[in-house]
Amino acid sequence: MSTNKMISDITIPKNTSLRGEITVPGDKSISHRAVMFGSLAEGTTEITGFLPGADCLSTISCFRSMGIEIEQTADRVLVHGKGLHGLSRPKTALDVGNSGTTMRLISGILAGQDFDARLTGDPSIRRRPMRRIITPLTEMNARIRSENGSGCAPLMIRPSALHGISYHSPVASAQVKSCVLLAGMYAKGSTSVTEPVLSRNHTEIMLNYLGANVTTEGTTASIEPEPKLVGRAINVPGDISSAAYFLAAGLITPNSELLIKNVGVNPTRDGIIEVLRNMGADITLLDQTGEGEPAADILVRTSSLHGTEIGGAIIPRLIDELPVIAVLAAFADGTTVIRDAAELKVKESNRIDVMTANLKAMGADVTATEDGMIINGGRPLHGTLVDSHLDHRVAMSLAVAGTVCDGEMIIKGGSCVDISFPGFYEML
């Protein structure tokens, strides 16, 4: 696998077998939250397993800009928190880079501060929808506005007295839910968020672990204001979204057997395991742990896959894994239907259109729909020039396809994977 230039193209060679034991980088969602919540806690939070990808480094940079001392070494991150009201006004705009998680969660925190702050990011992030957080924050009396009036970043946030609300979110989004709950820590009265279906619950787990009072009933999460958060040790398990590419490669590469160590298997995130088993995958979970964030070692072997239908309540549990599931569907026998996934259109790229175009270029029978894809699998695929659109999850999904395709696969802009998985190509 070759790279050159800063954002470079990647050439993927064909693999004949994948065998061994690997550890994938730490969970991106949990890494973000550990830095943010550790900054709002009193005392030091020691983070092991932290993901040093570009997105999470953007979160560190933002909190350093607000006066938090953060030490980073090869094996741990130390966040010296200053308590709920210990942040200070940044001298310049806070730059979140490409990180939607940073932008949306930090907005909830900034809504409760006594200083002005401006949030911006790269061209991609400035196109992503922020009305979904502006609306509930405004209901809480936050002074937040989109500078260009488009509902996108840059965002300007000014001090105001927040009050709690009971918000019914039109989308199942952990970022929206977390934003509102974080603002709720600074509000008068309790705050709750009700979702159409349950999204990932890393925020609820970690805030309670650090001393907040977050309760969950059905799809409603509620928080009481002014918690005293206390710094603690946080061990970040491997990211199931990163493991997904190796699960997929292990399933479709001949003569493969892979053990992926210490992967987070939070029930709000493990939808891919359920879907792969529905497709006939040989997957075994070993050495499961259940304290805090559940984790397990995952053993995967080459399998004959068949098509399936994916939609409804499971979609938020695997939204980031749908591009690589689309790749698997192209290699599976029969038809796979992905629906209720219109959220894919507003990720780092329009993942429905981008994956459809790239898979078609490789010879797959794929049709884009308004909220997903229809994939008729089993056709032989060939390597070709494909375009990542600088979307890390698209690039890694295409790399998996390239390992089993005939001919050479070249991924345009493929080095963008460093956002979430530095060293991905070398490991593959």
C-alpha positions as CSV (number, residue, x, y, z in Angstrom):
1,M,0.0,0.0,0.0
2,S,1.7,3.2,-1.2
3,T,1.1,6.8,-0.1
4,N,2.5,10.2,-1.1
5,K,1.6,13.8,-0.5
6,M,-0.3,15.1,2.5
7,I,-3.7,13.8,1.3
8,S,-2.7,11.1,-1.0
9,D,-4.0,8.3,-3.1
10,I,-3.7,4.7,-1.9
11,T,-3.0,1.6,-3.8
12,I,-4.5,-1.6,-2.4
13,P,-3.0,-5.0,-3.2
14,K,-5.1,-8.2,-3.2
15,N,-4.8,-10.4,-0.1
16,T,-5.1,-14.2,-0.3
17,S,-5.5,-14.8,3.5
18,L,-5.8,-12.8,6.7
19,R,-4.6,-14.5,9.9
20,G,-3.5,-13.3,13.3
21,E,-4.4,-11.1,16.3
22,I,-4.9,-7.4,16.1
23,T,-5.9,-4.5,18.3
24,V,-7.8,-1.6,16.7
25,P,-7.5,2.0,17.9
26,G,-9.5,3.2,20.8
27,D,-13.2,4.2,20.4
28,K,-13.5,7.6,18.8
29,S,-16.8,8.5,20.5
30,I,-15.5,7.6,24.0
31,S,-12.1,9.3,23.4
32,H,-13.8,12.6,22.6
33,R,-16.0,12.4,25.6
34,A,-13.2,11.4,28.0
35,V,-11.3,14.7,27.1
36,M,-14.4,16.9,27.2
37,F,-15.9,15.5,30.4
38,G,-12.5,15.2,32.1
39,S,-12.0,18.9,31.4
40,L,-15.2,19.7,33.2
41,A,-14.4,17.4,36.2
42,E,-12.4,18.4,39.2
43,G,-8.9,16.8,39.4
44,T,-7.1,14.7,36.9
45,T,-8.7,12.2,34.5
46,E,-6.2,9.6,33.2
47,I,-7.2,8.2,29.8
48,T,-5.7,5.0,28.4
49,G,-6.5,3.6,25.0
50,F,-7.1,7.1,23.6
51,L,-7.5,7.4,19.9
52,P,-4.9,9.9,18.6
53,G,-6.7,10.5,15.3
54,A,-7.2,13.9,13.9
55,D,-10.8,14.3,15.1
56,C,-9.9,13.6,18.8
57,L,-6.8,15.8,18.6
58,S,-9.2,18.6,17.5
59,T,-11.1,18.1,20.8
60,I,-7.8,18.3,22.8
61,S,-6.8,21.5,20.9
62,C,-10.2,23.1,21.7
63,F,-10.0,22.5,25.4
64,R,-6.4,23.6,25.6
65,S,-7.6,26.8,24.0
66,M,-10.0,27.2,26.9
67,G,-7.3,26.9,29.5
68,I,-7.3,23.1,30.3
69,E,-3.9,21.5,30.7
70,I,-3.8,18.2,28.8
71,E,-0.7,16.0,28.7
72,Q,-0.4,13.4,25.9
73,T,2.1,10.6,25.7
74,A,2.2,7.4,23.6
75,D,0.2,5.4,26.1
76,R,-2.0,7.8,28.0
77,V,-3.6,11.3,28.1
78,L,-3.9,13.3,31.4
79,V,-6.6,15.9,31.5
80,H,-6.3,18.3,34.4
81,G,-9.9,19.4,34.8
82,K,-11.0,22.6,36.4
83,G,-14.6,21.8,37.2
84,L,-17.9,22.6,35.5
85,H,-17.2,26.4,35.5
86,G,-13.4,26.3,35.0
87,L,-13.1,27.0,31.3
88,S,-11.8,30.3,30.1
89,R,-12.5,32.4,27.0
90,P,-10.5,31.2,24.0
91,K,-8.4,33.9,22.4
92,T,-9.3,32.8,18.8
93,A,-12.1,30.8,17.2
94,L,-12.2,27.1,18.2
95,D,-11.3,25.0,15.2
96,V,-12.9,21.5,15.3
97,G,-11.3,20.4,12.0
98,N,-13.4,17.7,10.5
99,S,-15.1,16.6,13.7
100,G,-18.9,16.7,13.9
101,T,-18.7,15.2,17.4
102,T,-16.5,18.0,18.6
103,M,-18.7,20.7,17.0
104,R,-22.0,19.4,18.3
105,L,-21.0,18.4,21.8
106,I,-18.9,21.4,22.6
107,S,-21.8,23.7,21.5
108,G,-23.8,22.3,24.4
109,I,-20.9,23.0,26.8
110,L,-20.3,26.5,25.4
111,A,-24.0,27.4,25.7
112,G,-23.6,27.4,29.5
113,Q,-20.4,29.4,29.8
114,D,-20.0,33.1,30.8
115,F,-17.9,34.0,27.7
116,D,-18.3,34.4,24.0
117,A,-17.0,31.6,21.7
118,R,-16.8,31.1,17.9
119,L,-16.8,27.6,16.5
120,T,-15.5,26.8,13.0
121,G,-13.9,23.9,11.1
122,D,-12.8,22.6,7.7
123,P,-14.9,23.1,4.5
124,S,-16.6,19.7,5.0
125,I,-17.8,20.5,8.6
126,R,-19.0,23.9,7.5
127,R,-21.5,22.1,5.2
128,R,-22.9,19.7,7.8
129,P,-26.3,20.4,9.5
130,M,-26.2,22.3,12.8
131,R,-29.8,23.3,13.1
132,R,-30.4,20.0,14.8
133,I,-28.5,21.4,17.8
134,I,-29.3,25.1,17.3
135,T,-33.1,24.4,17.7
136,P,-33.0,22.7,21.1
137,L,-30.3,25.0,22.5
138,T,-32.4,28.0,21.5
139,E,-35.4,26.4,23.3
140,M,-33.1,26.4,26.4
141,N,-32.5,30.1,25.9
142,A,-29.0,29.7,24.5
143,R,-27.7,32.5,22.3
144,I,-26.4,30.5,19.4
145,R,-26.5,31.4,15.7
146,S,-25.1,30.3,12.4
147,E,-23.0,33.2,11.2
148,N,-24.0,32.8,7.6
149,G,-27.7,32.0,8.3
150,S,-27.4,28.6,6.6
151,G,-27.8,26.5,9.8
152,C,-24.2,25.5,9.4
153,A,-20.9,26.5,11.0
154,P,-19.3,28.9,11.8
155,L,-21.4,29.2,15.0
156,M,-21.3,32.1,17.4
157,I,-22.3,31.3,21.0
158,R,-22.8,34.0,23.7
159,P,-23.6,33.8,27.4
160,S,-27.2,33.4,28.6
161,A,-29.2,31.9,31.5
162,L,-30.3,28.4,30.4
163,H,-33.4,26.6,31.5
164,G,-34.1,22.9,31.3
165,I,-36.4,21.5,28.6
166,S,-38.0,18.2,27.7
167,Y,-36.9,17.9,24.1
168,H,-38.3,15.4,21.6
169,S,-35.6,15.0,19.0
170,P,-36.8,14.3,15.4
171,V,-33.6,12.2,14.8
172,A,-31.9,9.5,16.8
173,S,-28.6,11.1,17.2
174,A,-26.1,10.7,20.1
175,Q,-24.5,14.0,19.1
176,V,-27.8,15.9,19.4
177,K,-28.7,14.1,22.7
178,S,-25.3,14.7,24.2
179,C,-25.3,18.4,23.2
180,V,-28.6,19.0,25.0
181,L,-27.7,16.9,28.1
182,L,-24.4,18.8,28.4
183,A,-26.2,22.1,28.2
184,G,-28.6,20.7,30.8
185,M,-25.7,20.6,33.3
186,Y,-25.7,24.5,33.2
187,A,-29.5,24.9,33.1
188,K,-32.1,25.7,35.8
189,G,-34.2,22.6,36.3
190,S,-33.8,19.1,34.8
191,T,-33.4,18.5,31.1
192,S,-34.5,15.5,29.1
193,V,-34.1,14.3,25.5
194,T,-36.5,11.7,24.0
195,E,-35.4,10.1,20.7
196,P,-37.5,8.1,18.1
197,V,-35.1,5.1,18.8
198,L,-32.2,4.8,21.2
199,S,-28.9,6.2,20.0
200,R,-25.5,5.4,21.4
201,N,-25.3,6.1,25.2
202,H,-21.6,6.8,25.8
203,T,-22.4,10.2,27.2
204,E,-24.8,8.9,29.8
205,I,-22.4,6.1,30.9
206,M,-19.4,8.4,31.3
207,L,-21.2,11.3,32.9
208,N,-22.6,9.0,35.6
209,Y,-19.2,7.4,36.0
210,L,-17.7,10.8,36.8
211,G,-20.5,11.8,39.2
212,A,-23.4,13.2,37.3
213,N,-27.1,12.2,37.8
214,V,-28.3,10.9,34.4
215,T,-31.3,8.6,34.3
216,T,-32.6,6.7,31.3
217,E,-36.1,5.4,30.7
218,G,-36.9,3.9,27.3
219,T,-35.6,6.3,24.7
220,T,-35.6,9.3,27.2
221,A,-32.4,10.4,29.0
222,S,-32.6,13.1,31.7
223,I,-29.9,15.0,33.6
224,E,-30.0,17.1,36.8
225,P,-28.1,20.5,36.7
226,E,-24.8,21.4,38.4
227,P,-23.3,18.0,38.9
228,K,-19.9,17.8,40.6
229,L,-17.8,15.8,38.2
230,V,-14.7,14.2,39.6
231,G,-11.7,13.1,37.5
232,R,-11.2,9.3,37.3
233,A,-9.3,6.7,35.2
234,I,-11.0,5.9,31.9
235,N,-9.9,3.0,29.8
236,V,-11.1,3.3,26.2
237,P,-11.9,0.0,24.5
238,G,-11.2,-0.6,20.8
239,D,-13.6,1.1,18.4
240,I,-16.2,-1.3,16.9
241,S,-16.4,1.1,13.9
242,S,-12.7,0.5,13.3
243,A,-13.0,-3.2,14.0
244,A,-15.8,-3.4,11.4
245,Y,-13.3,-3.2,8.5
246,F,-11.4,-6.2,9.7
247,L,-14.5,-8.1,10.5
248,A,-15.5,-7.5,6.9
249,A,-12.1,-8.4,5.5
250,G,-11.9,-11.5,7.5
251,L,-15.3,-12.7,6.3
252,I,-14.7,-12.2,2.5
253,T,-10.9,-13.0,2.3
254,P,-10.3,-16.7,1.7
255,N,-8.7,-18.8,4.4
256,S,-9.0,-16.1,7.0
257,E,-9.2,-16.2,10.8
258,L,-8.8,-13.0,12.8
259,L,-9.0,-12.3,16.5
260,I,-9.7,-8.6,17.3
261,K,-8.8,-7.8,20.9
262,N,-10.7,-5.6,23.4
263,V,-13.4,-4.2,21.2
264,G,-16.2,-2.1,22.7
265,V,-19.5,-4.0,22.3
266,N,-21.9,-1.5,23.9
267,P,-25.5,-2.6,23.0
268,T,-26.2,0.8,21.4
269,R,-23.3,0.3,19.0
270,D,-23.1,-3.4,18.2
271,G,-25.7,-3.5,15.4
272,I,-23.0,-4.7,12.9
273,I,-22.5,-7.9,14.9
274,E,-26.3,-8.6,14.6
275,V,-26.4,-7.8,10.9
276,L,-23.3,-9.9,10.0
277,R,-24.7,-12.9,11.9
278,N,-28.0,-12.4,9.9
279,M,-25.9,-12.6,6.8
280,G,-24.3,-15.9,7.9
281,A,-21.1,-14.7,9.4
282,D,-19.0,-16.9,11.6
283,I,-18.4,-14.5,14.5
284,T,-17.7,-15.4,18.2
285,L,-17.4,-13.0,21.1
286,L,-14.8,-14.1,23.8
287,D,-13.8,-12.8,27.2
288,Q,-16.6,-10.3,27.5
289,T,-16.4,-7.7,30.2
290,G,-19.4,-5.7,31.4
291,E,-18.2,-3.0,33.8
292,G,-18.7,0.5,32.5
293,E,-18.3,0.2,28.7
294,P,-18.7,-3.5,27.8
295,A,-15.9,-5.0,25.7
296,A,-14.9,-8.4,24.2
297,D,-12.4,-10.1,21.9
298,I,-14.0,-10.9,18.5
299,L,-13.1,-14.0,16.5
300,V,-14.1,-13.9,12.8
301,R,-13.6,-16.6,10.1
302,T,-14.1,-16.6,6.3
303,S,-17.8,-17.2,5.7
304,S,-20.4,-17.6,2.9
305,L,-22.6,-14.6,3.2
306,H,-26.2,-14.0,2.0
307,G,-28.3,-10.9,1.6
308,T,-30.4,-9.4,4.3
309,E,-32.7,-6.4,5.0
310,I,-31.4,-3.6,7.3
311,G,-33.7,-0.9,8.6
312,G,-35.7,0.5,11.5
313,A,-34.4,0.7,15.1
314,I,-31.1,-1.0,14.3
315,I,-29.9,1.9,12.0
316,P,-28.5,4.2,14.8
317,R,-26.6,1.2,16.2
318,L,-24.6,0.8,13.0
319,I,-24.9,4.1,11.0
320,D,-21.1,4.4,10.7
321,E,-20.7,0.8,9.6
322,L,-23.2,0.9,6.7
323,P,-20.6,1.7,4.0
324,V,-18.6,-1.4,4.8
325,I,-21.8,-3.4,5.1
326,A,-22.6,-2.3,1.6
327,V,-19.3,-3.7,0.5
328,L,-20.1,-7.0,2.1
329,A,-23.5,-7.1,0.5
330,A,-21.8,-6.8,-2.9
331,F,-19.9,-10.0,-2.2
332,A,-22.9,-11.8,-0.6
333,D,-25.3,-14.1,-2.5
334,G,-28.8,-12.5,-3.1
335,T,-30.2,-9.0,-2.4
336,T,-29.5,-6.7,0.5
337,V,-31.8,-3.8,1.2
338,I,-30.6,-0.9,3.4
339,R,-33.4,1.6,4.3
340,D,-34.2,4.3,6.9
341,A,-30.6,5.5,6.6
342,A,-31.1,9.0,5.1
343,E,-28.7,10.2,7.8
344,L,-25.9,8.8,5.5
345,K,-26.4,11.8,3.2
346,V,-25.1,14.3,5.8
347,K,-22.0,12.6,7.0
348,E,-18.5,13.6,5.8
349,S,-19.9,12.9,2.3
350,N,-23.2,11.7,0.9
351,R,-22.4,8.1,1.7
352,I,-25.3,6.7,-0.2
353,D,-24.3,8.3,-3.5
354,V,-20.6,7.9,-3.0
355,M,-20.7,4.2,-2.1
356,T,-23.2,3.5,-4.9
357,A,-21.0,5.2,-7.5
358,N,-17.8,3.5,-6.3
359,L,-19.3,0.0,-6.1
360,K,-20.8,0.4,-9.6
361,A,-17.4,1.4,-10.9
362,M,-16.1,-1.9,-9.5
363,G,-18.8,-3.9,-11.3
364,A,-21.4,-4.2,-8.5
365,D,-25.2,-4.1,-9.1
366,V,-26.2,-1.3,-6.7
367,T,-29.1,1.2,-6.8
368,A,-29.3,4.2,-4.5
369,T,-32.6,5.0,-2.9
370,E,-33.9,8.0,-1.0
371,D,-32.9,6.5,2.3
372,G,-30.4,3.7,1.5
373,M,-29.3,1.2,-1.2
374,I,-30.4,-2.0,-2.9
375,I,-27.5,-4.3,-3.6
376,N,-27.7,-7.4,-5.7
377,G,-24.7,-9.3,-4.6
378,G,-22.6,-12.1,-6.0
379,R,-21.2,-10.4,-9.1
380,P,-17.4,-10.5,-9.6
381,L,-15.8,-7.1,-8.7
382,H,-12.6,-5.6,-10.2
383,G,-10.1,-3.1,-9.0
384,T,-10.3,0.4,-10.4
385,L,-9.8,4.0,-9.5
386,V,-12.3,4.9,-6.8
387,D,-12.9,8.2,-5.0
388,S,-13.0,8.5,-1.2
389,H,-14.4,12.1,-1.4
390,L,-12.0,12.5,1.6
391,D,-14.5,10.5,3.8
392,H,-12.5,8.2,6.0
393,R,-15.2,5.5,6.4
394,V,-15.7,5.4,2.6
395,A,-11.9,5.0,2.1
396,M,-11.6,2.2,4.6
397,S,-14.7,0.4,3.2
398,L,-13.2,0.6,-0.4
399,A,-9.9,-0.7,0.9
400,V,-11.7,-3.8,2.2
401,A,-13.2,-4.4,-1.2
402,G,-9.8,-3.9,-2.8
403,T,-8.2,-6.7,-0.8
404,V,-10.4,-9.3,-2.5
405,C,-11.0,-7.7,-6.0
406,D,-9.1,-8.8,-9.1
407,G,-6.8,-6.1,-10.4
408,E,-5.4,-3.0,-8.8
409,M,-7.5,-0.7,-6.6
410,I,-6.5,2.9,-6.3
411,I,-8.3,5.0,-3.7
412,K,-8.3,8.7,-4.5
413,G,-7.6,10.7,-1.3
414,G,-7.3,7.5,0.6
415,S,-5.0,8.8,3.3
416,C,-7.9,10.7,4.9
417,V,-8.3,7.6,7.1
418,D,-5.9,9.2,9.6
419,I,-9.0,11.1,10.9
420,S,-10.1,8.0,12.8
421,F,-7.5,5.2,12.2
422,P,-3.9,6.1,11.8
423,G,-1.9,3.1,10.5
424,F,-5.0,1.5,9.0
425,Y,-3.4,0.5,5.7
426,E,-0.3,-1.0,7.3
427,M,-2.5,-3.1,9.6
428,L,-4.6,-4.3,6.7
